[in-house]
Amino acid sequence: MKYLILIFITTISFSIDFKGSFDNKEYFKNLVDETIEWRIASLKFLEEIKSEENLILNSHQLGIIHKKGTNKYLELRKKYYKIIEKFKGLSKFKIENITFHSDKPTQLKEELIKRYSGPNLHYTLEKIQFLNINLHESEGQKLIQNFKLAFASAFVLYDNYELVIAQIEKNKKIRRIIRDDNALLSDDKLKEVEKSFSSLRNYTSMLNSIKIYDLFLENQEQSNFCDLEFDLYLDNIIQSSYLYSFRDKISLTMVVKRKIALWKNRLKDYFYEDTQAVTNDISKFFGNTIGLVASRRGKLDKKTMGNTKHGAFLKKLKNELNPFDILLEKTPFRLTDKFIPGHWGHVAIYLGTKKQLQSEGLWDLMPQNIQNQISNGKNVLEALRDGVQLNTLSHFLNVDDFATIRPNFINEDNKKHYLAKSIEQIGKDYDFNFNVETDETIVCSELAYVVFDNPELNWPLEKTAGRYTISPDHVAIKAKVSHQETSDFSFEVINLYLRGIEIRTDLSQQFENLLMK
């Protein structure tokens, strides 16, 4: 007797709500329409960027990838999963345990079967569930409609992956940007999607559901559905599905191949991420170390000029500045300045005063915490080693050389967009990889590139160590007279200070002379 062990095996628990139904049919139709729009837009975007040679993704494109692409996909996926979880009960039944009889009520029948297993004759008790569905009764009709709703939802999700996400998996740049550069998305969420798509259990469940659905089709002539129009709609979703069209070709080999392909991509991305992390750490250490080295204060700093003189200078400067002016500076007394190509060493954006923003109709568009900072004089947006933040103009002016360049394309249609893009950057980490093809981290000169994201600007970039960078001089170049004469999207030089002295004659020419060195 001591070798006989009684083991009770229970099946996975689930409930079938025979009396319940999905009442909000318009919600599901709108969800499908929204999904189709997402698919079309995603495929169009992928086709556009695939056709571009030497593609460099700009801020606008990164925003599409993250917000309209990945985040939207996960939002839709979550909604479908809620439907699947609520109505998937029928898919748990084996096909041999389902019958369609019109002379019996729709009901669940349970039987207990004794089994012996193993060399030691372990005794098990297994619960087997049988189900009869009467398609003449409302209970049976609701059960089938709920099953088709969950079934159609699952097919939509598989098609989303097969038609869009699988294409992204083949594009290593887009794939890595989605995995590494989305501040709102954890890698665990992507692994969950991949695991779900390549799960043998899920494919087995889907094949079982297909058998149940086909069995229903064989018996549907005896049905008289209470909502025929919605059932036909669900049938169309299922039968037009990409996955349903090759259901007979699904095999264990196919699923295993997909798993291997995903693992290979993961492995490649792991080594890529590791290399990027090492480069970032080295650059961060280097920047934080030498960034502390300064031989003196700047010639425009208040401690150098004296409070009274600096106060007058600051007041004059504030009267000259407008919201969205770009500020340029050079600090030759800092060691970091020696490693920045070109003349200018740092870029910031002036957001304006409360009074200016109110007159522009922009004040009420900002979060309260940003309003508070600007009210306290913090109206300079800049990316420093400890992240993107707002600082006072006085804090910014610990410099020798200073210049303001003003966009000549600000208008009622785009200023709200530029404000939103500016605020969006606050709190982001500093990009020690200096890579413009990132959305989660940012470097000082990239602020201009990201905020003023008009394709017409065609910002000049430089490829360094396998990534594209933008320097402060690349930003300043857009204020050259030749750019002003040939493009509606350029900048104008508003003021210029060299070695602490204001330049008042030949402003544009003297500014350009700096860029030629």
N, C-alpha and C positions, 0 to 999 in steps of 0.2 A: 504493500500500500504506500510505503514511503516514496516509491518511485512514481506514483500517480499524482500528478499535480493538476488541480482544477484551475483552468484559465478561462476567464470570461472576456471575450473579444467583442467590443461594441463598435458599431459603425460610426463614421463621422456624423456628428449631430447636425441636423438642418431642419428647417420647418417649411412646410408647404401651406401657404395661406390660401385655402380653397375659396374663401369668401372675399378675399381682398382683390383689388385690381389696380391698375395704373390709370388714374383718372386724368392726369395732365398730359394728354396726348399731344397737344400743341407744343408743350415744353420739349418733348422728344423730337418732334419734327424740326423745331427751331434749332435744337442742339445738332441735329444731323446737317442742317443747312449751314450752320456756323462751322462745322467740321469740314464740310466740302469747300467752303470759302478759304479755310486755313490751308487745306491741301493745295488748292489751286495757287494761292499766293506763295506758299512755300516752294512748290515746284518751279514756279515762274522765277522766283528769286534765285534758286539754285542754278537754273538754266542761265540766268543773266550773269552770275558771277563766274560760272564755268566757262562762258564764252570770252571773258576778259583775260587777255594775256598779262602775265606778271601782276596778277591781282594784288592790290593792297587794300585791305578792308578799312574803311573810314568809320568814324563814330556813328554815323547814321546807319550804316550797314550792320555794325555790331549791335546797335539798338534793335534792329529788325530781328537779328538772330536770337537775341536773348528774350526780348519782350514779346514780339509778335510770333516768334518761332517756338523756342523751347518752353518758355513759361506758359504760353497759350496752349501748347500741346499738353502739358501736364495739368493745366486747368480743365481742359476737355476730358482728359483721361480720368481724372478724379470724379467727374460727373457721371461718366459711363460706368465706372466701377461701383458707384452707389446703386445704380440700377441693377447691375449684374449680381451684386451681393444680396440684394433684396429678392430677386426673382430666379435665382439659379437652381432652386431646389430640385426641379425635375431632371436636370442634367446629371444628378448623382445616381440615378437609377440605371441599372443595366438594361439593355434593350430587351433581353429575354424576360424581364420581370414587369414589362409594361404591356397592357392589353387595351384594345379599343372595342368595347362592347356597348351597344346601345340599349340592351335589355338589362343592364346592371348599372347601379348608380356609380358615380365617380367617388372612389374611396381608396384608402390605403389599407392593405392587409399585411400583417406581420406574421412571420413563421420563425420558429427556432429550430435550427438543424444541429444535430450532434455530429462532431467530427473527431477522428483520432489522427494524430500526427506524430512524427518523430520516432526514433528508435526506442524511446522509453514510453511510447504510447501515451503521450500527453493528451489529455481529454479537453476538448474545447467546445464551447457553446457559441454559435454564431447566429446573429440576427439577420434574417433575409427579409427584404421589403418588396412587396408586390403592389402594383398600382393599376387600377382599371380607370380608363377615361371614357366618359360618355359624352360624345360631342353634341348630343341633342340637349343636354342640360347646360344651364348657365355656369355651373361649377366647373364642368369640363372645359367649356369654352374659355372661361377666365384663366384656367390653369395653362392651357395651350397658348393663349395670348401673352401671358406673363413670361412663359418659356421663350416664345419668339422674341419678346422684347429684350430679354437678357442675351439671347442667342445673337440677335441683330447687333446689340451693343458690342459684344465680343468680336464679331466680324468687323465692325467699324474700327475697333482698336487694332486688330491684326492688320487691316488694310492700311491704317495710318502708318504703322511701323514698316510694312512691306513696301509701300509706295513712296514714303518720304524719309523716315528715319534710316532705313537701310541705305538710301542714297547718300545720306549724310555720313554714315559709317565709312563710306568709300572715299570721302574727301577728308584727308587727315587734318588740313588746316581748320575747316569748320568743326570737325569732330573735337579737336583739341581746344578750340575756343569755347565750345559749349561746355566741355568738362572742366576747364581750368579757369575760365574767365567770367563766370556768372556768379555774382555775389549773392544772389537770391536762391541759388540752386546747389544742393550738396551732392557730392559724388555718390553717396548712398542712394539717392533718388534715381540717378541714371543706372546704377547697378541693378536696382529693383526692376526698372523697365526692361533692361537687357535679360535679366534672369527670367522674368515673366514671359518674354517673347520666345526665349530659347528653352523653356521648360518642357521636358518630355511629358510630365504629368499634365500640363496645360494642353499640349497637343492631343494627348490621349483623351482627355475630357472633351476637347473640341470634336474629335472624331466620334466619340460616343454620342455627343449632342447632334451631330450630323445624322447619325443612324436614327436617333429618336425623331428628328425632323422629317427625314425621308419616310419613316413609318407613319407619321402623321399625314404626310401628303398622300400616302396610299389609302388612308381612311377618311380624308377630308370630304369626300362626296356625301357622306352621311351627315355632315355638319350643317348647321344653320346659324352662323355667327351673328351675335347681337350687334357687332360693330364691324361689318364687312370691309368698309373703306380703310380702316386702320390696319386690319389684318392683311389686306392686299398690299398696303404700304410696307409693312414689316416683311412680307414675302419678297417684295421687290428689293429691299435692302439686303436681305440674306442671299437671294439667288443672283444678284448682280455683284456680289462681293468677289474680290480678286482671289481670296483664299478659297472660297466655295468652288470657284471654277477649276481649281486643281486639287480638290479634296482627295481624289483617288491616288494622287502621286505623293501624298505625305507619308513619310517613312521614318524609321528610327535613324537611318543613315543620313537623311536630310537634316534632321534636328541636330545630330552630332556634328555634322559639318558646320552648321551655323554656330554652334557653341565654340568650336575650334577657331572659326574666323573671328568671333568676338574676343576670345582669349588672346589671339595674336595681336589684334588692335590694342587691347589693354596693355599687353607687354611692351609694345612699341611706344605707346603713350607714357608708360611708366618711366622708361629710360629717358624719354624726351623731357618729362616733368622733372626728373631727377637732375638732369643737366641744367635746366632752367633754374632750378632751386639753388644749385651750387653757384651759378653765375650771379644770381640775385643776392645770395649771402655775401659773396666776395665784394660785389659792388656796394652793398649796404655797409659792410664793415669799412671799406675804403672811404665811402662818402661821409659816414658818421665820424670817422677818425680825422681826416684832413679838413672836414667841414668846420671843425672847432678851431682850426689854426687861422688867426687873423692878426696882422702886425699892428693895426691901429683902427680907429673909427673912420667912417666915411666922411668925405668933405661936406656932404649935405646933411649929416646927422646933427641933431639938436645939441649934443654934447660938444660937437666941434664948432658949430656956428654960434652957439650961445642961444639961450631960450628966447630972448627978444627978437633977434634977427631970424631965428628959425621959425618963430611964430608968424612973423610977417610973410616969410617965404611960403609957409604952409597955407596961409590964408589966400595968398595970390594964386597958388597952385590949385586949390580947391575951386576957386572961381573959374579956372580955365577948363577943368575936367567935366566930362559928361559921362553918364552911364554907358558902359561897354567900351570905354577907351582901354586900349592896351598899354600897359606900363612896361618899360624896358629899363634894365639897370646893369651897371658894371661895377664890380668890387675888386679891383686889382690887388687890394691888400689881403684878400682871402686866398688861401692856397687852392681851393676848389676852382677858382676862376682860371687858373693856369691850364686846367684840363678840358675846358669848354671851347670848342672850335668857334672862331669868329670873334667879333668884338663884344657883343652883348652876352651877358652871363645868366640872366634871369628874366622871366616873363610873368606878369600878373594881369588881372582884369579888374578895372575899377567899376564897382556896381552902382555907385552914386549915393547921394544923401537921401534921407527920408523925404525931404521937400522935393528933390528932383524926381524921385520914384513916384511920389504922389501925383505930381504934375504930368507924368508920363502914363498914369493909370496902371502902374505896376505894383504899387505898394501892397494892395490887398491880395495880390496873388502869391505872396510869400508866407511861409510858415511863421508862427509867432516867434519861435526862437531865433530865426534869421532877422526878423524885424527888430528884435531886442538888441541884437549885436550891431546892426546898422545904426540904430538910434544911439548906441554908445560909441559911434565913430569907427566901427570896424567895417569898412566898406571896400577893402582890397582883397580880392580872391586870389590866393596863391597856393601852389603846391610846394611844401617844404619837406624836409626829411621825415618829419613826424606826421605827415599827411596833409590833405587839402583843407584849408581853413580860411577864415576871415581875419584880417588884421587891420590895424589903423594905418593910415597913410604915413604918419610919423614913423611908425615901426619899419615901414618899407624903405624909408629914405636914408638908411645907414649905408650910403653908396657914394661913389665919386661921380659917375656918369648916370644921367637919367634922361629918358625921352618918353613922350606920349605920342602914340599914333592912333588915329580915330577912323573907324570903319565908315566909309562913305555910302554904305548900303543899308543903314538902319532905317526902318519904316514901320508904320502901324501894323503891318502884316507879320513882321518877323521878330520884333523886339520881345514879345511875350515868349516866343520860342527860345530866344537867346537867354532870357532870364531863367526859364525852366531848365535849360541845359547847364547853366552856371550853378544853380542851386543843387542840381543832381550830382555835381562833383564833390560837394562838401562832405568830408568824412572819409573819402577814399584814401587808401594807402598810397604812399609814394612809390613810383615805379622805378626800382633800381635796375631793371633790365632795359629801361628807356625804349620800350616797344610801343609804337602807336597802335598796333593791332591788339590792344587790350582795353577792356572796358572797366575792369575791377580796380586797376591801379593806374596812376597817372603821374606824369612828370611835368615840370613847370611850363615848358613851351608847348606841351600837348594840350594845355588848357585852351589856348587859342584855336588849335586844330579841332578840338572836340566841340567847343561852344559855337564857333563860326564854321558850321559843317556844310556850308553851301558847296556843291560840286564845282561851281564856277570859280571858286578860289584856287582850286588845283594846287594845294599847298605843296611846296617842294620838300621832298624827303630824301634821306640818305640811308643806304643799306650798310649796316655795320654788324659784323659777327652774326650774320644770318637773320637780322631783324631790321625793320625800318624805323628810323628815328627822325625827329624834327628838332632842330636847334633853335635858340633864340634868334640867331641871325636869319634863319629860314623864315621866321615870322616877320622880322624887320624888313626883309626884302620886298614884301608886299606893299611897303610905303614908298618904294622908288617911283620917281616921276614917270618912268616908262610904263609901269603897271597902271598908274592913274590914267595915263593917256590911252591905254589899250583895253582897259577892263572897267566895267561898272562895279566890279568887286575888288576893291583895293582899299588902301588906308592913306590918310593924310598926316604928315608930321605936324603936331600942335606945338610942341616945345622941345627944347634940347639943352641939356646942361652937361658940360664937359669939365672934369676936374673941379667940380663945384661952381663953375661959372656959367651963367646963362648965355647961350648963343642967340643973337638977335638978328643977324644978317645972313643971307644965303642959307637959310635953315635947311631946306631940302637938300641942297648940294653938300653941305657939311655933314648931314646925316648919311648921305650916300657914300661920302668919302670914307666913313668909318667901316662901311660894309665891304669896301674894295680892299682893305688891308688884309 
